[in-house]
Every structure is written in structure tokens, then in C-alpha cells.
């Protein structure tokens, strides 16, 4: 019997975490058949042995994809996604896990009853393993559904947590080759799907998204991640035929401006060039306040601090007058 839902589980060097991820899939209660397709990319720790042991124990449910040589994140996602047979695909990475046994049922039912939606997603608990920040539910999204503009806009970064997404399989032919260069395969999948339907939001926390030192992006510098996002927006702009060009330009500006602010605050040698790069990239006739703030940070930081203090004083005064 063909599965209704394929769980796309990507893993590499998750020896201490992968069992929890798989167990969170096995606890799912569904009225339909499902499969778990695990892409294990030649880990250098004991991840593969753990995946094999689960596959041997649950041969009718788990199908491992076990290449003989490391493929890299892009090829691992592509190969595993191509092996999925379900009507719907639910994403999960080996360092995350689900907490609600009804998650798959809830999302499949949602897509069954909302043909206008290409994706469904939900809240997750964002956990910092080193304890540097308190755990928080994310995303803080206030609408019933997200459109492609929401996914591109950059207001939330990558709006859809990778372990929260379920989408209709086969809405696009394949992931574009440029994903191998920039990464963010989950974001690309969600945007390409959202080009064909809305992303329905389920306001219920049903998983845990871990942020830890061993994560694929935790080992990258801030500049490297920013540069990847800038390239990703350029590529995606072309991929979508320029239909969302202004949104992509605006999102690039946000990334570059955020990096430029950090460069100025840290007193880095390239702070000036970072500021001017953001200003040149920024959408014309828009973001005037942000552009002025960037220039003030670079050339008149004392004036910017004074303006901020004045704004606080005015706010406090206004609040006092209302009491």
C-alpha cells in the first residue's frame, strides 16, 4: 500500500540525537500508512549503525538511504526526497524531534481539507543546547496562512522551521542546482511550494528545533551565512522569473544592513564598505529610515545615541501623561 505521508529524515553525525528523532516518528498515531525515509550521509560517528538497527527492527516502516560515500547536504536531501512515495512529505532533521504524537495526523488532515494550501507548518520549541538563551516557541506568526511573500520577505528569517513542515509531494520537478552552492534547501523547498499555494499555519507547538554547536549553520561565520543568503535571494529572484524582485531586493538589504550594523558595533575594518554595500543594495525610494540609521551609525554614532535617548524620553513622557 502506498504511504500517505513520507517522513523525510536527514541525518549526519547525530549519534547522540538520532534515536530521539526516530522515536518521535515511531510514536506518531495515524489512521493512514506512512513511511520513514532516512538519508544517512556516511557519518563519521555511530549514526549509521543506529539507523541500521532501527531499519532492521522496523523493515516495513523505515527505508534507509545509505550511500557508500559522503554526498553532502544537497545531494543527501535530493536523493532522500526522490525516494519518498507519499502524497505528503514531512521534514525532520536528525538533531530535532517531534513532541506531539498527533502531529502527522493533524497536518495531513489539514492539507486534506485545505486544497488551497501547498504546505502546513506549526510552532516548535526553539532550544539552545548550551543554555545561552531561554527556550522559546517559534515562529511568532499571527496569521492563519503564509503566502510566498511572507517566506521571501525576511521578516522572520526562515519562517518555517524545518521540522514543522509538511508539503504536497511533486509540486516542483527538482531542487535547482544552485542550492548546492548556497544551502538552505528547506527554505528553497518551502518557497517553491508556496509559489503553488499558501502555507497553512497551525498554532500548536509540536516539535523541538535544536540550536547547538554541531549544527550545520552554527559552525559558519556570520559573514558567511549572510553571503549565502544574499546569493540565495539572487538565485531565487531568477528562479521565480522576477515576479517578486522588489521583495527579494528588500530582503537582501535587510541581511546586508544587519551585518553592517554588527560590523560598525564591533569596529571591524570593513565596516564602512559593509554599510555602503547595504545602501547600494537597498530598494530605491524605500527604507529611508533604516538607510539614515546606517549612515548615522557609521559617521555620527553619538548623534544616533542622542536621538535614541530623546525618543525614549518622549515615549516615557507620553506614557506618564496618559496615567
C-alpha positions as a Markdown table, in Angstrom:
| # | Residue | x | y | z |
|---|---|---|---|---|
| 1 | Unk | 0.0 | 0.0 | 0.0 |
| 2 | Unk | 1.4 | 3.4 | -1.0 |
| 3 | Unk | 2.0 | 5.6 | 2.1 |
| 4 | Unk | 0.0 | 8.8 | 2.6 |
| 5 | Unk | 2.9 | 10.5 | 4.4 |
| 6 | Unk | 6.6 | 10.1 | 3.8 |
| 7 | Unk | 8.8 | 11.3 | 6.6 |
| 8 | Unk | 12.0 | 12.8 | 5.1 |
| 9 | Unk | 14.6 | 12.4 | 7.8 |
| 10 | Unk | 18.1 | 13.8 | 7.0 |
| 11 | Unk | 21.0 | 12.9 | 9.3 |
| 12 | Unk | 24.8 | 13.3 | 9.5 |
| 13 | Unk | 26.9 | 12.8 | 12.7 |
| 14 | Unk | 23.9 | 12.8 | 15.0 |
| 15 | Unk | 24.9 | 9.8 | 17.1 |
| 16 | Unk | 23.7 | 11.2 | 20.4 |
| 17 | Unk | 20.4 | 12.6 | 18.9 |
| 18 | Unk | 19.2 | 10.4 | 16.1 |
| 19 | Unk | 17.4 | 7.8 | 18.2 |
| 20 | Unk | 15.3 | 10.5 | 19.8 |
| 21 | Unk | 14.4 | 11.8 | 16.3 |
| 22 | Unk | 13.4 | 8.4 | 15.1 |
| 23 | Unk | 11.5 | 7.5 | 18.2 |
| 24 | Unk | 9.5 | 10.7 | 17.8 |
| 25 | Unk | 8.4 | 9.5 | 14.4 |
| 26 | Unk | 7.6 | 6.0 | 15.7 |
| 27 | Unk | 5.3 | 7.4 | 18.4 |
| 28 | Unk | 3.0 | 9.0 | 15.8 |
| 29 | Unk | -0.6 | 7.9 | 15.8 |
| 30 | Unk | -2.1 | 7.9 | 12.3 |
| 31 | Unk | -5.1 | 6.4 | 10.6 |
| 32 | Unk | -3.1 | 6.2 | 7.3 |
| 33 | Unk | 0.0 | 4.3 | 6.2 |
| 34 | Unk | 3.3 | 6.1 | 6.4 |
| 35 | Unk | 7.0 | 5.5 | 5.7 |
| 36 | Unk | 10.2 | 6.9 | 7.2 |
| 37 | Unk | 12.9 | 7.5 | 4.5 |
| 38 | Unk | 16.2 | 8.2 | 6.3 |
| 39 | Unk | 19.1 | 9.8 | 4.4 |
| 40 | Unk | 22.3 | 8.9 | 6.3 |
| 41 | Unk | 25.2 | 10.6 | 4.7 |
| 42 | Unk | 28.2 | 8.4 | 5.8 |
| 43 | Unk | 28.5 | 9.8 | 9.3 |
| 44 | Unk | 31.9 | 9.6 | 10.9 |
| 45 | Unk | 30.4 | 8.6 | 14.3 |
| 46 | Unk | 27.9 | 5.9 | 15.2 |
| 47 | Unk | 24.8 | 7.4 | 13.4 |
| 48 | Unk | 24.7 | 4.8 | 10.6 |
| 49 | Unk | 24.8 | 1.9 | 13.0 |
| 50 | Unk | 21.8 | 3.3 | 14.9 |
| 51 | Unk | 19.9 | 3.9 | 11.7 |
| 52 | Unk | 20.6 | 0.3 | 10.5 |
| 53 | Unk | 19.4 | -1.1 | 13.8 |
| 54 | Unk | 16.1 | 0.8 | 13.6 |
| 55 | Unk | 15.6 | -0.3 | 9.9 |
| 56 | Unk | 16.2 | -3.9 | 10.8 |
| 57 | Unk | 13.7 | -3.7 | 13.7 |
| 58 | Unk | 11.0 | -1.9 | 11.6 |
| 59 | Unk | 11.6 | -3.0 | 8.0 |
| 60 | Unk | 8.1 | -2.3 | 6.8 |
| 61 | Unk | 8.2 | 1.3 | 8.0 |
| 62 | Unk | 11.8 | 2.5 | 7.7 |
| 63 | Unk | 13.7 | 2.7 | 4.4 |
| 64 | Unk | 17.3 | 3.9 | 4.9 |
| 65 | Unk | 19.2 | 5.6 | 2.1 |
| 66 | Unk | 22.9 | 4.6 | 2.7 |
| 67 | Unk | 25.3 | 5.9 | 0.1 |
| 68 | Unk | 28.8 | 4.4 | 0.1 |
| 69 | Unk | 30.5 | 7.8 | 0.1 |
| 70 | Unk | 29.5 | 11.2 | 1.6 |
| 71 | Unk | 27.2 | 13.1 | -0.7 |
| 72 | Unk | 27.0 | 16.4 | 1.0 |
| 73 | Unk | 23.8 | 18.1 | 2.3 |
| 74 | Unk | 22.3 | 18.9 | -1.0 |
| 75 | Unk | 22.7 | 15.5 | -2.6 |
| 76 | Unk | 21.5 | 13.8 | 0.6 |
| 77 | Unk | 18.3 | 15.8 | 0.6 |
| 78 | Unk | 17.8 | 15.3 | -3.2 |
| 79 | Unk | 18.4 | 11.6 | -3.0 |
| 80 | Unk | 16.1 | 11.1 | 0.0 |
| 81 | Unk | 13.4 | 13.3 | -1.3 |
| 82 | Unk | 13.4 | 11.5 | -4.6 |
| 83 | Unk | 12.9 | 8.2 | -2.7 |
| 84 | Unk | 9.7 | 9.5 | -0.9 |
| 85 | Unk | 6.5 | 8.0 | -2.2 |
| 86 | Unk | 3.8 | 9.6 | -0.1 |
| 87 | Unk | 1.2 | 12.1 | -1.1 |
| 88 | Unk | 2.6 | 14.4 | 1.6 |
| 89 | Unk | 6.2 | 14.8 | 2.8 |
| 90 | Unk | 7.1 | 15.8 | 6.4 |
| 91 | Unk | 10.6 | 17.1 | 7.0 |
| 92 | Unk | 12.8 | 16.2 | 10.0 |
| 93 | Unk | 16.5 | 16.5 | 10.7 |
| 94 | Unk | 18.4 | 14.1 | 12.9 |
| 95 | Unk | 19.1 | 16.7 | 15.6 |
| 96 | Unk | 15.5 | 17.7 | 16.0 |
| 97 | Unk | 12.4 | 15.7 | 17.2 |
| 98 | Unk | 8.6 | 15.9 | 17.4 |
| 99 | Unk | 6.8 | 16.1 | 20.7 |
| 100 | Unk | 3.1 | 15.6 | 19.7 |
| 101 | Unk | 2.0 | 12.0 | 18.7 |
| 102 | Unk | -0.8 | 13.6 | 16.7 |
| 103 | Unk | 1.4 | 15.8 | 14.6 |
| 104 | Unk | 1.3 | 13.9 | 11.3 |
| 105 | Unk | -2.4 | 13.2 | 11.6 |
| 106 | Unk | -3.2 | 16.9 | 12.3 |
| 107 | Unk | -1.1 | 18.2 | 9.4 |
| 108 | Unk | -2.3 | 15.5 | 6.9 |
| 109 | Unk | -6.0 | 16.3 | 7.9 |
| 110 | Unk | -5.3 | 20.0 | 7.4 |
| 111 | Unk | -3.9 | 19.5 | 3.9 |
| 112 | Unk | -6.8 | 17.2 | 3.0 |
| 113 | Unk | -9.3 | 19.9 | 4.0 |
| 114 | Unk | -7.4 | 22.9 | 2.6 |
| 115 | Unk | -6.6 | 22.3 | -1.1 |
| 116 | Unk | -5.5 | 25.9 | -1.5 |
| 117 | Unk | -2.5 | 25.2 | 0.8 |
| 118 | Unk | 0.7 | 23.6 | -0.6 |
| 119 | Unk | 2.3 | 23.4 | 2.9 |
| 120 | Unk | 1.3 | 23.3 | 6.5 |
| 121 | Unk | 3.6 | 24.3 | 9.4 |
| 122 | Unk | 3.4 | 24.7 | 13.1 |
| 123 | Unk | 5.1 | 26.2 | 16.1 |
| 124 | Unk | 8.2 | 24.5 | 17.6 |
| 125 | Unk | 10.2 | 24.9 | 20.8 |
| 126 | Unk | 13.5 | 26.5 | 19.8 |
| 127 | Unk | 16.1 | 25.2 | 22.3 |
| 128 | Unk | 19.6 | 26.4 | 22.7 |
| 129 | Unk | 21.6 | 23.4 | 23.9 |
| 130 | Unk | 24.3 | 25.5 | 25.6 |
| 131 | Unk | 21.8 | 27.3 | 27.7 |
| 132 | Unk | 22.9 | 30.7 | 26.3 |
| 133 | Unk | 19.3 | 31.7 | 25.7 |
| 134 | Unk | 16.0 | 30.6 | 27.1 |
| 135 | Unk | 13.9 | 28.3 | 25.0 |
| 136 | Unk | 11.1 | 30.0 | 23.1 |
| 137 | Unk | 8.2 | 29.0 | 20.9 |
| 138 | Unk | 8.7 | 30.0 | 17.3 |
| 139 | Unk | 7.7 | 31.3 | 14.9 |
| 140 | Unk | 5.7 | 34.2 | 16.4 |
| 141 | Unk | 3.3 | 34.2 | 13.4 |
| 142 | Unk | -0.1 | 35.9 | 13.7 |
| 143 | Unk | -1.9 | 34.8 | 10.6 |
| 144 | Unk | -3.8 | 31.6 | 9.5 |
| 145 | Unk | -1.6 | 31.2 | 6.5 |
| 146 | Unk | 1.6 | 32.5 | 5.0 |
| 147 | Unk | 1.9 | 33.5 | 1.3 |
| 148 | Unk | 5.1 | 33.3 | -0.7 |
| 149 | Unk | 5.7 | 37.0 | 0.1 |
| 150 | Unk | 6.0 | 36.1 | 3.8 |
| 151 | Unk | 8.6 | 33.4 | 3.1 |
| 152 | Unk | 10.6 | 35.7 | 0.9 |
| 153 | Unk | 10.3 | 38.9 | 3.0 |
| 154 | Unk | 13.0 | 38.1 | 5.5 |
| 155 | Unk | 10.9 | 39.5 | 8.4 |
| 156 | Unk | 11.3 | 36.2 | 10.3 |
| 157 | Unk | 14.4 | 34.8 | 8.6 |
| 158 | Unk | 13.4 | 31.3 | 7.6 |
| 159 | Unk | 9.8 | 31.5 | 8.6 |
| 160 | Unk | 9.0 | 27.7 | 8.6 |
| 161 | Unk | 11.1 | 25.6 | 11.0 |
| 162 | Unk | 12.4 | 22.6 | 9.0 |
| 163 | Unk | 10.9 | 20.1 | 11.5 |
| 164 | Unk | 7.5 | 21.6 | 11.3 |
| 165 | Unk | 6.8 | 21.4 | 7.6 |
| 166 | Unk | 4.5 | 19.0 | 5.7 |
| 167 | Unk | 4.0 | 19.6 | 2.0 |
| 168 | Unk | 2.4 | 18.1 | -1.1 |
| 169 | Unk | 4.9 | 16.0 | -2.9 |
| 170 | Unk | 5.7 | 16.7 | -6.6 |
| 171 | Unk | 4.6 | 20.4 | -6.9 |
| 172 | Unk | 8.0 | 21.2 | -8.4 |
| 173 | Unk | 10.3 | 19.0 | -10.6 |
| 174 | Unk | 13.5 | 19.1 | -8.6 |
| 175 | Unk | 15.6 | 21.3 | -6.4 |
| 176 | Unk | 17.7 | 23.7 | -8.5 |
| 177 | Unk | 21.4 | 23.0 | -8.7 |
| 178 | Unk | 22.3 | 26.3 | -7.1 |
| 179 | Unk | 21.0 | 25.0 | -3.8 |
| 180 | Unk | 24.3 | 23.1 | -3.5 |
| 181 | Unk | 26.2 | 26.3 | -3.5 |
| 182 | Unk | 24.1 | 28.3 | -1.0 |
| 183 | Unk | 22.4 | 25.7 | 1.2 |
| 184 | Unk | 19.0 | 26.5 | 2.8 |
| 185 | Unk | 17.4 | 23.5 | 1.0 |
| 186 | Unk | 14.4 | 23.6 | 3.3 |
| 187 | Unk | 13.8 | 27.3 | 2.7 |
| 188 | Unk | 14.0 | 26.7 | -1.1 |
| 189 | Unk | 11.6 | 23.7 | -0.9 |
| 190 | Unk | 9.1 | 25.9 | 1.1 |
| 191 | Unk | 9.4 | 28.9 | -1.3 |
| 192 | Unk | 9.0 | 26.7 | -4.4 |
| 193 | Unk | 6.0 | 25.0 | -2.9 |
| 194 | Unk | 4.5 | 28.4 | -1.7 |
| 195 | Unk | 4.7 | 29.5 | -5.3 |
| 196 | Unk | 1.9 | 27.0 | -5.9 |
| 197 | Unk | -0.3 | 27.5 | -2.8 |
| 198 | Unk | -0.4 | 29.0 | 0.7 |
| 199 | Unk | 1.4 | 27.7 | 3.8 |
| 200 | Unk | -1.2 | 27.0 | 6.4 |
| 201 | Unk | -0.2 | 27.8 | 10.0 |
| 202 | Unk | -1.2 | 25.5 | 12.9 |
| 203 | Unk | -0.9 | 27.4 | 16.1 |
| 204 | Unk | 0.2 | 24.4 | 18.2 |
| 205 | Unk | 3.7 | 23.5 | 19.4 |
| 206 | Unk | 4.5 | 20.0 | 18.1 |
| 207 | Unk | 8.3 | 19.7 | 17.9 |
| 208 | Unk | 11.7 | 20.8 | 19.1 |
| 209 | Unk | 14.2 | 22.6 | 16.9 |
| 210 | Unk | 17.7 | 22.4 | 18.4 |
| 211 | Unk | 20.4 | 25.1 | 18.1 |
| 212 | Unk | 23.7 | 23.6 | 19.0 |
| 213 | Unk | 27.4 | 23.9 | 18.2 |
| 214 | Unk | 27.4 | 20.9 | 15.9 |
| 215 | Unk | 24.6 | 22.3 | 13.7 |
| 216 | Unk | 25.4 | 22.9 | 10.1 |
| 217 | Unk | 25.0 | 26.7 | 10.4 |
| 218 | Unk | 26.4 | 27.1 | 13.9 |
| 219 | Unk | 29.9 | 26.4 | 12.6 |
| 220 | Unk | 29.6 | 29.1 | 9.9 |
| 221 | Unk | 30.7 | 32.7 | 10.4 |
| 222 | Unk | 28.1 | 35.5 | 10.5 |
| 223 | Unk | 29.5 | 36.9 | 7.3 |
| 224 | Unk | 29.4 | 33.5 | 5.5 |
| 225 | Unk | 25.8 | 32.9 | 6.4 |
| 226 | Unk | 24.9 | 36.5 | 5.2 |
| 227 | Unk | 26.7 | 36.0 | 1.9 |
| 228 | Unk | 24.9 | 32.7 | 1.3 |
| 229 | Unk | 21.5 | 34.4 | 2.0 |
| 230 | Unk | 22.4 | 37.3 | -0.5 |
| 231 | Unk | 23.2 | 34.7 | -3.2 |
| 232 | Unk | 20.1 | 32.7 | -2.4 |
| 233 | Unk | 17.9 | 35.8 | -2.9 |
| 234 | Unk | 19.6 | 36.5 | -6.2 |
| 235 | Unk | 19.1 | 32.9 | -7.4 |
| 236 | Unk | 15.5 | 32.7 | -6.1 |
| 237 | Unk | 14.7 | 36.0 | -7.8 |
| 238 | Unk | 15.7 | 34.5 | -11.2 |
| 239 | Unk | 14.1 | 31.1 | -10.3 |
| 240 | Unk | 10.7 | 32.9 | -9.8 |
| 241 | Unk | 11.1 | 34.8 | -13.1 |
| 242 | Unk | 11.5 | 38.2 | -11.3 |
| 243 | Unk | 7.8 | 38.2 | -10.2 |
| 244 | Unk | 8.9 | 39.0 | -6.6 |
| 245 | Unk | 12.0 | 41.1 | -7.5 |
| 246 | Unk | 11.3 | 44.0 | -5.1 |
| 247 | Unk | 10.7 | 41.7 | -2.2 |
| 248 | Unk | 14.0 | 39.9 | -2.9 |
| 249 | Unk | 15.9 | 43.2 | -3.1 |
| 250 | Unk | 14.3 | 44.3 | 0.2 |
| 251 | Unk | 15.2 | 41.0 | 1.9 |
| 252 | Unk | 18.8 | 41.3 | 0.7 |
| 253 | Unk | 19.0 | 44.8 | 2.1 |
| 254 | Unk | 17.8 | 43.6 | 5.5 |
| 255 | Unk | 20.5 | 40.9 | 5.6 |
| 256 | Unk | 23.3 | 43.3 | 4.5 |
| 257 | Unk | 22.1 | 46.0 | 6.8 |
| 258 | Unk | 22.0 | 43.7 | 9.8 |
| 259 | Unk | 25.6 | 42.6 | 9.1 |
| 260 | Unk | 26.7 | 46.2 | 8.5 |
| 261 | Unk | 25.3 | 47.3 | 11.9 |
| 262 | Unk | 27.2 | 44.4 | 13.6 |
| 263 | Unk | 30.4 | 45.4 | 11.7 |
| 264 | Unk | 30.1 | 49.0 | 12.9 |
| 265 | Unk | 29.4 | 48.0 | 16.5 |
| 266 | Unk | 32.4 | 45.6 | 16.5 |
| 267 | Unk | 34.7 | 48.2 | 15.0 |
| 268 | Unk | 35.6 | 46.0 | 12.1 |
| 269 | Unk | 37.9 | 47.3 | 9.3 |
| 270 | Unk | 35.4 | 46.7 | 6.6 |
| 271 | Unk | 32.5 | 48.4 | 8.5 |
| 272 | Unk | 32.4 | 51.3 | 6.0 |
| 273 | Unk | 32.3 | 49.1 | 2.9 |
| 274 | Unk | 29.6 | 46.9 | 4.6 |
| 275 | Unk | 27.4 | 50.0 | 5.2 |
| 276 | Unk | 27.8 | 51.3 | 1.7 |
| 277 | Unk | 27.2 | 47.9 | 0.2 |
| 278 | Unk | 23.9 | 47.7 | 2.0 |
| 279 | Unk | 22.9 | 51.2 | 0.9 |
| 280 | Unk | 23.7 | 50.4 | -2.7 |
| 281 | Unk | 21.6 | 47.2 | -2.5 |
| 282 | Unk | 18.7 | 48.8 | -0.7 |
| 283 | Unk | 15.4 | 49.2 | -2.6 |
| 284 | Unk | 15.2 | 52.7 | -4.1 |
| 285 | Unk | 12.8 | 55.2 | -2.5 |
| 286 | Unk | 12.2 | 52.8 | 0.4 |
| 287 | Unk | 13.8 | 52.0 | 3.8 |
| 288 | Unk | 14.8 | 55.7 | 4.2 |
| 289 | Unk | 14.8 | 55.5 | 8.0 |
| 290 | Unk | 17.0 | 52.3 | 8.0 |
| 291 | Unk | 19.4 | 53.9 | 5.5 |
| 292 | Unk | 19.7 | 57.1 | 7.5 |
| 293 | Unk | 20.3 | 55.0 | 10.7 |
| 294 | Unk | 23.1 | 53.1 | 8.9 |
| 295 | Unk | 24.9 | 56.3 | 7.9 |
| 296 | Unk | 24.5 | 57.7 | 11.4 |
| 297 | Unk | 25.9 | 54.6 | 13.0 |
| 298 | Unk | 29.0 | 54.9 | 10.7 |
| 299 | Unk | 29.6 | 58.7 | 10.7 |
| 300 | Unk | 27.8 | 60.1 | 13.7 |
| 301 | Unk | 27.2 | 57.4 | 16.4 |
| 302 | Unk | 26.9 | 60.0 | 19.2 |
| 303 | Unk | 24.1 | 61.7 | 17.3 |
| 304 | Unk | 22.3 | 58.4 | 16.8 |
| 305 | Unk | 22.6 | 57.6 | 20.5 |
| 306 | Unk | 21.3 | 61.1 | 21.4 |
| 307 | Unk | 18.3 | 60.6 | 19.1 |
| 308 | Unk | 17.6 | 57.2 | 20.7 |
| 309 | Unk | 17.7 | 58.8 | 24.2 |
| 310 | Unk | 15.4 | 61.5 | 23.0 |
| 311 | Unk | 12.9 | 59.0 | 21.6 |
| 312 | Unk | 12.9 | 57.1 | 25.0 |
| 313 | Unk | 12.3 | 60.4 | 26.9 |
| 314 | Unk | 9.4 | 61.3 | 24.6 |
| 315 | Unk | 7.9 | 57.8 | 25.0 |
| 316 | Unk | 8.2 | 57.9 | 28.8 |
| 317 | Unk | 6.7 | 61.4 | 28.9 |
| 318 | Unk | 3.8 | 60.4 | 26.7 |
| 319 | Unk | 3.2 | 57.3 | 28.9 |
| 320 | Unk | 3.2 | 59.4 | 32.0 |
| 321 | Unk | 0.7 | 61.9 | 30.6 |
| 322 | Unk | -1.7 | 59.1 | 29.9 |
| 323 | Unk | -1.7 | 57.9 | 33.5 |
